[in-house]
Amino acid sequence: MRRSDMGAVGQLVAAVARTVPWRAVAAGAVAGLLVVALPRLLSGAPDAWLGLTLARAAALVFALGLAFLLDDPARRLTTPVPTPCWVRGGLRVVLVAPVAALWWAAVLALLPAQARPPLGAVTLEAAATAAFALAAAAVAVRFTDEPEPGPSVAAGVLTLALLAPHLLPTRWDLFVPVADPNWQAAHVRWAVVLVVAAAVWAACGPEPVRRLRPRPAS
């Protein structure tokens, strides 16, 4: 790659990094860590069931922060740019991914060993939850003219997460305890959620269907 091309890539990454809603992501990360650390702050020790519940709650809280990842207050003000929408959105995910990985490692480290759920399975759940939130945000950007759909997307993800255990049939249950005979089957379903969410994200990569019109000057 030529030096000029490398410079252009660096400028693009820097420009996209400035548009990432880091405060929303950080808020979700801090809140998730507090959820997991709460029993220790209260001088208690979670058991296996509580450890799994806390890990799931932390993953959900962080996903709510990720629901804001595609927010762009300047969408109504800026003219079309040559960089495709899917590149800009993908760069945001790439920039946040290392932060998410470190955060999840901290979440698991905060759980006492005796309360820590199977790492691979619970990590799959967290990845699927995050991917679902990102896919929902991508759908909102693709099919609406709202420059900052994050609050609505986060509310929808939270509502669905709270209602899912009560609405899903038993044979489709996702939130099963470790000792449940359906533990393995449930995580096959989690893998399906992850794959479908990733596919929806990819499908919503092109430019939004509804072009935003600049707001008239007051």
Phi and psi restraints in degrees (value plus and minus 20) as a CYANA .aco file:
   2 ARG   PHI     -89.5   -49.5
   2 ARG   PSI     137.9   177.9
   3 ARG   PHI     -81.2   -41.2
   3 ARG   PSI     -57.2   -17.2
   4 SER   PHI     -84.9   -44.9
   4 SER   PSI     -58.0   -18.0
   5 ASP   PHI     -87.2   -47.2
   5 ASP   PSI     -61.2   -21.2
   6 MET   PHI     -83.1   -43.1
   6 MET   PSI     -57.3   -17.3
   7 GLY   PHI     -85.1   -45.1
   7 GLY   PSI     -59.1   -19.1
   8 ALA   PHI     -85.8   -45.8
   8 ALA   PSI     -59.9   -19.9
   9 VAL   PHI     -84.4   -44.4
   9 VAL   PSI     -62.8   -22.8
  10 GLY   PHI     -81.6   -41.6
  10 GLY   PSI     -60.1   -20.1
  11 GLN   PHI     -85.7   -45.7
  11 GLN   PSI     -59.6   -19.6
  12 LEU   PHI     -83.7   -43.7
  12 LEU   PSI     -65.8   -25.8
  13 VAL   PHI     -81.8   -41.8
  13 VAL   PSI     -62.5   -22.5
  14 ALA   PHI     -84.4   -44.4
  14 ALA   PSI     -60.5   -20.5
  15 ALA   PHI     -85.7   -45.7
  15 ALA   PSI     -62.8   -22.8
  16 VAL   PHI     -87.1   -47.1
  16 VAL   PSI     -59.2   -19.2
  17 ALA   PHI     -78.6   -38.6
  17 ALA   PSI     -54.4   -14.4
  18 ARG   PHI     -90.9   -50.9
  18 ARG   PSI     -41.2    -1.2
  19 THR   PHI    -111.7   -71.7
  19 THR   PSI     -30.2     9.8
  20 VAL   PHI     -87.1   -47.1
  20 VAL   PSI     110.1   150.1
  21 PRO   PHI     -96.0   -56.0
  21 PRO   PSI      54.2    94.2
  22 TRP   PHI     -80.7   -40.7
  22 TRP   PSI     -51.5   -11.5
  23 ARG   PHI     -84.9   -44.9
  23 ARG   PSI     -61.8   -21.8
  24 ALA   PHI     -86.0   -46.0
  24 ALA   PSI     -62.7   -22.7
  25 VAL   PHI     -83.7   -43.7
  25 VAL   PSI     -64.1   -24.1
  26 ALA   PHI     -84.5   -44.5
  26 ALA   PSI     -58.6   -18.6
  27 ALA   PHI     -82.5   -42.5
  27 ALA   PSI     -63.6   -23.6
  28 GLY   PHI     -83.3   -43.3
  28 GLY   PSI     -59.7   -19.7
  29 ALA   PHI     -85.6   -45.6
  29 ALA   PSI     -67.0   -27.0
  30 VAL   PHI     -84.6   -44.6
  30 VAL   PSI     -63.7   -23.7
  31 ALA   PHI     -82.5   -42.5
  31 ALA   PSI     -60.0   -20.0
  32 GLY   PHI     -83.5   -43.5
  32 GLY   PSI     -61.1   -21.1
  33 LEU   PHI     -84.9   -44.9
  33 LEU   PSI     -57.5   -17.5
  34 LEU   PHI     -85.8   -45.8
  34 LEU   PSI     -57.0   -17.0
  35 VAL   PHI     -79.6   -39.6
  35 VAL   PSI     -65.6   -25.6
  36 VAL   PHI     -92.5   -52.5
  36 VAL   PSI     -55.2   -15.2
  37 ALA   PHI    -101.1   -61.1
  37 ALA   PSI     -29.4    10.6
  38 LEU   PHI     -75.8   -35.8
  38 LEU   PSI     -67.7   -27.7
  39 PRO   PHI     -78.7   -38.7
  39 PRO   PSI     -57.9   -17.9
  40 ARG   PHI     -89.3   -49.3
  40 ARG   PSI     -56.5   -16.5
  41 LEU   PHI     -84.3   -44.3
  41 LEU   PSI     -48.0    -8.0
  42 LEU   PHI    -115.0   -75.0
  42 LEU   PSI      -7.7    32.3
  43 SER   PHI      42.3    82.3
  43 SER   PSI      14.9    54.9
  44 GLY   PHI    -138.7   -98.7
  44 GLY   PSI     149.6   189.6
  45 ALA   PHI    -148.7  -108.7
  45 ALA   PSI     100.8   140.8
  46 PRO   PHI     -90.9   -50.9
  46 PRO   PSI     128.4   168.4
  47 ASP   PHI    -108.4   -68.4
  47 ASP   PSI    -193.5  -153.5
  48 ALA   PHI     -82.8   -42.8
  48 ALA   PSI     -61.6   -21.6
  49 TRP   PHI     -86.9   -46.9
  49 TRP   PSI     -64.9   -24.9
  50 LEU   PHI     -86.5   -46.5
  50 LEU   PSI     -56.9   -16.9
  51 GLY   PHI     -80.6   -40.6
  51 GLY   PSI     -63.2   -23.2
  52 LEU   PHI     -84.7   -44.7
  52 LEU   PSI     -62.5   -22.5
  53 THR   PHI     -83.0   -43.0
  53 THR   PSI     -62.1   -22.1
  54 LEU   PHI     -85.8   -45.8
  54 LEU   PSI     -61.0   -21.0
  55 ALA   PHI     -83.3   -43.3
  55 ALA   PSI     -61.9   -21.9
  56 ARG   PHI     -85.3   -45.3
  56 ARG   PSI     -61.6   -21.6
  57 ALA   PHI     -84.5   -44.5
  57 ALA   PSI     -61.5   -21.5
  58 ALA   PHI     -83.1   -43.1
  58 ALA   PSI     -62.4   -22.4
  59 ALA   PHI     -81.5   -41.5
  59 ALA   PSI     -59.9   -19.9
  60 LEU   PHI     -86.5   -46.5
  60 LEU   PSI     -64.1   -24.1
  61 VAL   PHI     -81.8   -41.8
  61 VAL   PSI     -62.8   -22.8
  62 PHE   PHI     -85.5   -45.5
  62 PHE   PSI     -58.3   -18.3
  63 ALA   PHI     -82.1   -42.1
  63 ALA   PSI     -53.8   -13.8
  64 LEU   PHI     -84.0   -44.0
  64 LEU   PSI     -55.7   -15.7
  65 GLY   PHI     -86.8   -46.8
  65 GLY   PSI     -58.4   -18.4
  66 LEU   PHI     -88.1   -48.1
  66 LEU   PSI     -41.3    -1.3
  67 ALA   PHI     -80.9   -40.9
  67 ALA   PSI     -39.5     0.5
  68 PHE   PHI    -112.1   -72.1
  68 PHE   PSI     -19.2    20.8
  69 LEU   PHI     -82.2   -42.2
  69 LEU   PSI     -52.3   -12.3
  70 LEU   PHI    -116.1   -76.1
  70 LEU   PSI     -14.7    25.3
  71 ASP   PHI     -82.0   -42.0
  71 ASP   PSI     118.5   158.5
  72 ASP   PHI    -167.2  -127.2
  72 ASP   PSI      74.7   114.7
  73 PRO   PHI     -77.7   -37.7
  73 PRO   PSI     -42.2    -2.2
  74 ALA   PHI    -108.7   -68.7
  74 ALA   PSI     -15.4    24.6
  75 ARG   PHI     -79.4   -39.4
  75 ARG   PSI     -52.7   -12.7
  76 ARG   PHI    -101.1   -61.1
  76 ARG   PSI     -33.9     6.1
  77 LEU   PHI    -126.3   -86.3
  77 LEU   PSI     -47.0    -7.0
  78 THR   PHI    -111.1   -71.1
  78 THR   PSI     130.8   170.8
  79 THR   PHI    -102.5   -62.5
  79 THR   PSI     142.1   182.1
  80 PRO   PHI     -76.8   -36.8
  80 PRO   PSI     122.0   162.0
  81 VAL   PHI    -131.4   -91.4
  81 VAL   PSI     135.3   175.3
  82 PRO   PHI     -88.5   -48.5
  82 PRO   PSI     -43.7    -3.7
  83 THR   PHI     -93.9   -53.9
  83 THR   PSI     104.8   144.8
  84 PRO   PHI     -79.2   -39.2
  84 PRO   PSI     133.1   173.1
  85 CYS   PHI     -79.9   -39.9
  85 CYS   PSI     -59.3   -19.3
  86 TRP   PHI     -87.0   -47.0
  86 TRP   PSI     -49.1    -9.1
  87 VAL   PHI     -89.8   -49.8
  87 VAL   PSI     -65.8   -25.8
  88 ARG   PHI     -83.2   -43.2
  88 ARG   PSI     -64.3   -24.3
  89 GLY   PHI     -86.2   -46.2
  89 GLY   PSI     -60.4   -20.4
  90 GLY   PHI     -84.0   -44.0
  90 GLY   PSI     -57.5   -17.5
  91 LEU   PHI     -84.0   -44.0
  91 LEU   PSI     -57.7   -17.7
  92 ARG   PHI     -80.8   -40.8
  92 ARG   PSI     -63.7   -23.7
  93 VAL   PHI     -84.3   -44.3
  93 VAL   PSI     -63.4   -23.4
  94 VAL   PHI     -81.3   -41.3
  94 VAL   PSI     -59.8   -19.8
  95 LEU   PHI     -88.3   -48.3
  95 LEU   PSI     -54.1   -14.1
  96 VAL   PHI    -105.2   -65.2
  96 VAL   PSI     -43.6    -3.6
  97 ALA   PHI     -75.6   -35.6
  97 ALA   PSI     -66.7   -26.7
  98 PRO   PHI     -82.6   -42.6
  98 PRO   PSI     -56.7   -16.7
  99 VAL   PHI     -82.6   -42.6
  99 VAL   PSI     -63.9   -23.9
 100 ALA   PHI     -83.6   -43.6
 100 ALA   PSI     -60.8   -20.8
 101 ALA   PHI     -84.2   -44.2
 101 ALA   PSI     -64.8   -24.8
 102 LEU   PHI     -84.8   -44.8
 102 LEU   PSI     -59.5   -19.5
 103 TRP   PHI     -83.0   -43.0
 103 TRP   PSI     -64.5   -24.5
 104 TRP   PHI     -85.5   -45.5
 104 TRP   PSI     -57.6   -17.6
 105 ALA   PHI     -81.0   -41.0
 105 ALA   PSI     -58.6   -18.6
 106 ALA   PHI     -86.6   -46.6
 106 ALA   PSI     -59.4   -19.4
 107 VAL   PHI     -79.3   -39.3
 107 VAL   PSI     -69.1   -29.1
 108 LEU   PHI     -85.7   -45.7
 108 LEU   PSI     -55.0   -15.0
 109 ALA   PHI     -88.2   -48.2
 109 ALA   PSI     -51.3   -11.3
 110 LEU   PHI     -92.4   -52.4
 110 LEU   PSI     -42.2    -2.2
 111 LEU   PHI     -99.6   -59.6
 111 LEU   PSI     109.7   149.7
 112 PRO   PHI     -77.9   -37.9
 112 PRO   PSI     129.5   169.5
 113 ALA   PHI     -75.8   -35.8
 113 ALA   PSI     -59.2   -19.2
 114 GLN   PHI     -92.4   -52.4
 114 GLN   PSI     -37.1     2.9
 115 ALA   PHI    -127.1   -87.1
 115 ALA   PSI     -18.0    22.0
 116 ARG   PHI    -100.9   -60.9
 116 ARG   PSI     103.2   143.2
 117 PRO   PHI     -92.9   -52.9
 117 PRO   PSI     148.5   188.5
 118 PRO   PHI     -73.0   -33.0
 118 PRO   PSI     103.9   143.9
 119 LEU   PHI     -83.6   -43.6
 119 LEU   PSI     -64.9   -24.9
 120 GLY   PHI     -83.3   -43.3
 120 GLY   PSI     -63.6   -23.6
 121 ALA   PHI     -87.5   -47.5
 121 ALA   PSI     -66.3   -26.3
 122 VAL   PHI     -91.4   -51.4
 122 VAL   PSI     -49.0    -9.0
 123 THR   PHI     -88.5   -48.5
 123 THR   PSI     -57.3   -17.3
 124 LEU   PHI     -80.4   -40.4
 124 LEU   PSI     -63.1   -23.1
 125 GLU   PHI     -80.7   -40.7
 125 GLU   PSI     -65.3   -25.3
 126 ALA   PHI     -83.9   -43.9
 126 ALA   PSI     -62.3   -22.3
 127 ALA   PHI     -84.2   -44.2
 127 ALA   PSI     -61.3   -21.3
 128 ALA   PHI     -86.3   -46.3
 128 ALA   PSI     -59.2   -19.2
 129 THR   PHI     -84.0   -44.0
 129 THR   PSI     -64.2   -24.2
 130 ALA   PHI     -84.4   -44.4
 130 ALA   PSI     -63.0   -23.0
 131 ALA   PHI     -83.9   -43.9
 131 ALA   PSI     -57.0   -17.0
 132 PHE   PHI     -83.0   -43.0
 132 PHE   PSI     -64.0   -24.0
 133 ALA   PHI     -83.6   -43.6
 133 ALA   PSI     -61.9   -21.9
 134 LEU   PHI     -85.5   -45.5
 134 LEU   PSI     -60.0   -20.0
 135 ALA   PHI     -84.6   -44.6
 135 ALA   PSI     -60.9   -20.9
 136 ALA   PHI     -82.8   -42.8
 136 ALA   PSI     -59.9   -19.9
 137 ALA   PHI     -84.8   -44.8
 137 ALA   PSI     -60.8   -20.8
 138 ALA   PHI     -84.3   -44.3
 138 ALA   PSI     -58.9   -18.9
 139 VAL   PHI     -83.1   -43.1
 139 VAL   PSI     -63.1   -23.1
 140 ALA   PHI     -83.0   -43.0
 140 ALA   PSI     -60.4   -20.4
 141 VAL   PHI     -89.1   -49.1
 141 VAL   PSI     -58.2   -18.2
 142 ARG   PHI     -89.5   -49.5
 142 ARG   PSI     -60.0   -20.0
 143 PHE   PHI    -133.8   -93.8
 143 PHE   PSI     -16.2    23.8
 144 THR   PHI    -148.0  -108.0
 144 THR   PSI     147.5   187.5
 145 ASP   PHI    -124.0   -84.0
 145 ASP   PSI       0.2    40.2
 146 GLU   PHI    -103.0   -63.0
 146 GLU   PSI      99.3   139.3
 147 PRO   PHI     -91.3   -51.3
 147 PRO   PSI     -44.1    -4.1
 148 GLU   PHI    -150.8  -110.8
 148 GLU   PSI      55.3    95.3
 149 PRO   PHI     -99.0   -59.0
 149 PRO   PSI     -21.9    18.1
 150 GLY   PHI     -68.9   -28.9
 150 GLY   PSI     -71.3   -31.3
 151 PRO   PHI     -78.9   -38.9
 151 PRO   PSI     -62.4   -22.4
 152 SER   PHI     -87.7   -47.7
 152 SER   PSI     -61.1   -21.1
 153 VAL   PHI     -84.5   -44.5
 153 VAL   PSI     -65.5   -25.5
 154 ALA   PHI     -81.0   -41.0
 154 ALA   PSI     -61.6   -21.6
 155 ALA   PHI     -83.6   -43.6
 155 ALA   PSI     -60.8   -20.8
 156 GLY   PHI     -85.9   -45.9
 156 GLY   PSI     -62.8   -22.8
 157 VAL   PHI     -83.8   -43.8
 157 VAL   PSI     -64.2   -24.2
 158 LEU   PHI     -82.4   -42.4
 158 LEU   PSI     -65.4   -25.4
 159 THR   PHI     -81.4   -41.4
 159 THR   PSI     -65.2   -25.2
 160 LEU   PHI     -84.5   -44.5
 160 LEU   PSI     -60.0   -20.0
 161 ALA   PHI     -84.5   -44.5
 161 ALA   PSI     -57.3   -17.3
 162 LEU   PHI     -93.9   -53.9
 162 LEU   PSI     -52.4   -12.4
 163 LEU   PHI    -108.1   -68.1
 163 LEU   PSI     -43.9    -3.9
 164 ALA   PHI     -75.5   -35.5
 164 ALA   PSI     -64.5   -24.5
 165 PRO   PHI     -81.0   -41.0
 165 PRO   PSI     -44.3    -4.3
 166 HIS   PHI    -114.9   -74.9
 166 HIS   PSI     -41.6    -1.6
 167 LEU   PHI    -118.7   -78.7
 167 LEU   PSI     -49.8    -9.8
 168 LEU   PHI     -92.6   -52.6
 168 LEU   PSI     117.4   157.4
 169 PRO   PHI     -81.0   -41.0
 169 PRO   PSI     136.2   176.2
 170 THR   PHI     -77.3   -37.3
 170 THR   PSI     -56.6   -16.6
 171 ARG   PHI     -91.0   -51.0
 171 ARG   PSI     -32.8     7.2
 172 TRP   PHI    -131.0   -91.0
 172 TRP   PSI      -7.8    32.2
 173 ASP   PHI     -80.5   -40.5
 173 ASP   PSI     116.4   156.4
 174 LEU   PHI    -123.1   -83.1
 174 LEU   PSI     -54.2   -14.2
 175 PHE   PHI    -117.3   -77.3
 175 PHE   PSI      57.8    97.8
 176 VAL   PHI    -128.8   -88.8
 176 VAL   PSI     130.9   170.9
 177 PRO   PHI     -94.1   -54.1
 177 PRO   PSI     144.3   184.3
 178 VAL   PHI     -80.2   -40.2
 178 VAL   PSI     -58.8   -18.8
 179 ALA   PHI    -100.5   -60.5
 179 ALA   PSI     -24.3    15.7
 180 ASP   PHI     -87.6   -47.6
 180 ASP   PSI     118.6   158.6
 181 PRO   PHI     -80.6   -40.6
 181 PRO   PSI     -42.0    -2.0
 182 ASN   PHI    -110.0   -70.0
 182 ASN   PSI      -8.5    31.5
 183 TRP   PHI     -76.5   -36.5
 183 TRP   PSI     -70.0   -30.0
 184 GLN   PHI     -84.7   -44.7
 184 GLN   PSI     -65.2   -25.2
 185 ALA   PHI     -82.6   -42.6
 185 ALA   PSI     -58.0   -18.0
 186 ALA   PHI     -82.2   -42.2
 186 ALA   PSI     -55.5   -15.5
 187 HIS   PHI    -101.0   -61.0
 187 HIS   PSI     -38.0     2.0
 188 VAL   PHI     -85.8   -45.8
 188 VAL   PSI     -60.6   -20.6
 189 ARG   PHI     -86.9   -46.9
 189 ARG   PSI     -57.4   -17.4
 190 TRP   PHI     -81.4   -41.4
 190 TRP   PSI     -59.2   -19.2
 191 ALA   PHI     -83.8   -43.8
 191 ALA   PSI     -57.8   -17.8
 192 VAL   PHI     -83.7   -43.7
 192 VAL   PSI     -62.5   -22.5
 193 VAL   PHI     -78.6   -38.6
 193 VAL   PSI     -64.0   -24.0
 194 LEU   PHI     -82.3   -42.3
 194 LEU   PSI     -66.4   -26.4
 195 VAL   PHI     -85.5   -45.5
 195 VAL   PSI     -64.0   -24.0
 196 VAL   PHI     -85.4   -45.4
 196 VAL   PSI     -61.6   -21.6
 197 ALA   PHI     -82.1   -42.1
 197 ALA   PSI     -62.0   -22.0
 198 ALA   PHI     -84.1   -44.1
 198 ALA   PSI     -58.5   -18.5
 199 ALA   PHI     -86.5   -46.5
 199 ALA   PSI     -59.8   -19.8
 200 VAL   PHI     -85.2   -45.2
 200 VAL   PSI     -62.0   -22.0
 201 TRP   PHI     -76.9   -36.9
 201 TRP   PSI     -67.4   -27.4
 202 ALA   PHI     -84.2   -44.2
 202 ALA   PSI     -60.0   -20.0
 203 ALA   PHI     -86.7   -46.7
 203 ALA   PSI     -47.5    -7.5
 204 CYS   PHI    -114.3   -74.3
 204 CYS   PSI      -7.4    32.6
 205 GLY   PHI     -88.3   -48.3
 205 GLY   PSI     -55.6   -15.6
 206 PRO   PHI     -80.8   -40.8
 206 PRO   PSI     154.2   194.2
 207 GLU   PHI     -78.5   -38.5
 207 GLU   PSI     129.6   169.6
 208 PRO   PHI     -74.9   -34.9
 208 PRO   PSI     125.5   165.5
 209 VAL   PHI     -85.3   -45.3
 209 VAL   PSI     -60.4   -20.4
 210 ARG   PHI    -117.4   -77.4
 210 ARG   PSI      94.3   134.3
 211 ARG   PHI     -92.4   -52.4
 211 ARG   PSI     114.5   154.5
 212 LEU   PHI    -100.8   -60.8
 212 LEU   PSI     115.1   155.1
 213 ARG   PHI    -116.0   -76.0
 213 ARG   PSI     112.9   152.9
 214 PRO   PHI     -78.0   -38.0
 214 PRO   PSI     122.0   162.0
 215 ARG   PHI     -89.8   -49.8
 215 ARG   PSI     117.8   157.8
 216 PRO   PHI     -83.3   -43.3
 216 PRO   PSI     123.1   163.1
 217 ALA   PHI     -86.2   -46.2
 217 ALA   PSI     116.5   156.5
